[in-house]
Amino acid sequence: MPLEKHSDPMKRLDLSTVPALGELPELMQACVIRKEREGEPEHSMQIEEVPVPVIGANEALVLVMAAGVNFNGVWAAQGKPVSVFRMHKEPFHIAGSDAAGIVWKVGADVRRWKPGDEVVIHCNQSCGQCPECNGLDPMACSEQKIWGYETSYGSFAQFTRVQAQQLVKKPKNLGWEEAASYGLTYFTAYRMLVDRAEVKPGDHVLVWGAAGGLGIFAVQLCKLMGAHPIAIVSSPGKAELVRSLGATMVLNRREFDFVRAPDDGPEKARHRSSELKRFGGEIRKLTGGKDPDIVFEHVGKDTFFASVFLAKRFGKIVICGATSGYDLDFDVRHLWMRQKSIIGSHFANAYQAERANELVLDGRIKPVLDRVFDFPDTAAAHQLMKENQHQGKLAIRIQAPKI
Ligand SMILES: NC(=O)c1ccc[n+]([C@@H]2O[C@H](COP(=O)([O-])OP(=O)(O)OC[C@H]3O[C@@H](n4cnc5c(N)ncnc54)[C@H](OP(=O)(O)O)[C@@H]3O)[C@@H](O)[C@H]2O)c1
C-alpha cells in the first residue's frame, strides 16, 4: 500500500497521548499477525510499526482510543478454522472488530461525520452499491466483510480505516474502554434476538454462555423486551454476574454430563441422554413447566444437539457461531417431528447497529467490562479469552490516557 503524503513532519505518536486534531504520522504502532507465525495468540500477535492506511472517498480514518477484544481475534491469531490471509491480500493482519475513537480524517464523499466526532465503530462492511445493499440487507451483499477479521487494518492499532457507514455515536456516559467493548457482540445479539428470532414478551430464551460477550447482552435484551432468559454458565462467579444483569433462572452446565465425546459407547450414550433429560427437567422446574421458545446458540458442537432437543415444539434455535466446533451433529427427528427452526445469524447491518446503540445511549443496555489491558498486552488478552478465563468483555487501551 502506498504511503500517504503527510505535510506534518511528526513521525511517531506516543501511546496514551491524544495529539492535536489532524496530526498524522506516517507510521503507527499496530498489533500484527503474520502468516508465518499463526498459532497461539501469545505468539502470533506482536506489536510492529506499519504505515498509517490511506482512506478512500467514503471512508474515515479513526484515532483508536480503545479497542474491544473478540473471539474472532483468537480465530485470526490461530489461522483456524480459516487463515485470514485467504480473506484479504494485505501482507499483515491487524485484527480488532471493535473500537471507540475520534474521527481524524474523512474521505471526500463523507457528509455525516467530521474530524473530532467521538464514535463507536460497527464491524460490517459492504459495497453500498448493489441491490442487496440498497433494498434487501447489506449483510446479503456479495462483498460483505467483517472489518478487522475479513479485512486488515482493524482496531488494534493507533489508527484504523473504516467505511463511514460503520460509525455510530459514542455514548457520552461511557469511558473509552467501555465504549470500545460492546459493539460486535451486542449488535450481533440484537440482530439474533430482535430481527432473526423475533423474540416476544413472555418468551423463554435459553442463553448459552450467558456471562460471555454475547450472553451478557442477550440476557439484558431479553429483560428489556419482557422475555425470560434462562442463563447457562459454568461457575458461581459467572452465575453472580448474570443475576446482577437481571437473570433469575440460572443453571451451571458443569453440573450436567450431557456433552458427547467421540469415543462414547452405547452405555455412555444412554447416560448422556439421561443427563440431557435431567438438564431439560431442571429448566422446566425453573420456568414452571415451559420449554424454551428460543435457544440462543454460539457454542456449536458441544451444545447444538442439546439446543435442538431442548427447544419447545415450533421453537427456534438462532445461531451465530461455533466456539467448540462447527461440524455439528444432532438428531434431526427432534427438528421435524416438533417443527422447530434453525436460524443462522451474522453480525448486524448499520440500521440494526444504530437502533441497538440508541439503547446504550439511553443507558438501558450496559456494557460489562471485565478487564482493561495496555496495548502491549493485546496478545495476552486474546489468550485469556481463548482459555475462557474472562467474564463479559475485555478492552485494550490504545490512545486513551491512562487515568
Ligand atoms: N457471527 C457473528 O457475527 C458472531 C458475533 C459474535 C460472536 N460470534 C462467535 O460466537 C462465539 C461466542 O462469542 P463470545 O464473544 O460470546 O465469546 P466469549 O466471550 O468467549 O463467550 C462465550 C461463552 O460460551 C461459553 N462456552 C464456551 N465453551 C463452551 C462449551 N464447550 N460449552 C458450553 N458453553 C461454552 C462460555 O461460558 P461458560 O463457560 O460460562 O458456559 C463463554 O463465556 C465465538 O465463537 C464467536 O466467534 C459470532
The ligand as an ORCA input file, in Angstrom:
! r2SCAN-3c Opt
* xyz 0 1
  N     -21.306    -14.389     13.593
  C     -21.146    -13.351     14.354
  O     -21.469    -12.246     13.957
  C     -20.563    -13.513     15.724
  C     -20.548    -12.419     16.584
  C     -20.036    -12.584     17.886
  C     -19.503    -13.799     18.260
  N     -19.518    -14.833     17.382
  C     -18.975    -16.135     17.793
  O     -19.731    -16.566     18.911
  C     -18.893    -17.273     19.834
  C     -19.032    -16.656     21.223
  O     -18.575    -15.314     21.201
  P     -18.458    -14.504     22.565
  O     -17.905    -13.179     22.240
  O     -19.721    -14.602     23.331
  O     -17.330    -15.384     23.292
  P     -16.982    -15.476     24.844
  O     -16.927    -14.121     25.460
  O     -15.777    -16.351     24.918
  O     -18.239    -16.211     25.499
  C     -18.613    -17.494     25.074
  C     -19.197    -18.248     26.245
  O     -19.537    -19.544     25.748
  C     -19.431    -20.467     26.816
  N     -18.762    -21.679     26.327
  C     -17.508    -21.789     25.830
  N     -17.254    -23.084     25.530
  C     -18.373    -23.772     25.837
  C     -18.744    -25.146     25.770
  N     -17.905    -26.055     25.292
  N     -19.986    -25.497     26.181
  C     -20.867    -24.578     26.665
  N     -20.563    -23.270     26.777
  C     -19.341    -22.879     26.354
  C     -18.586    -19.841     27.914
  O     -19.437    -19.688     29.044
  P     -19.453    -20.735     30.271
  O     -18.107    -21.378     30.319
  O     -19.752    -19.867     31.450
  O     -20.581    -21.684     29.981
  C     -18.248    -18.448     27.388
  O     -18.428    -17.439     28.369
  C     -17.485    -17.218     19.250
  O     -17.230    -18.415     18.583
  C     -17.538    -16.055     18.289
  O     -16.597    -16.184     17.239
  C     -20.037    -14.719     16.130
*
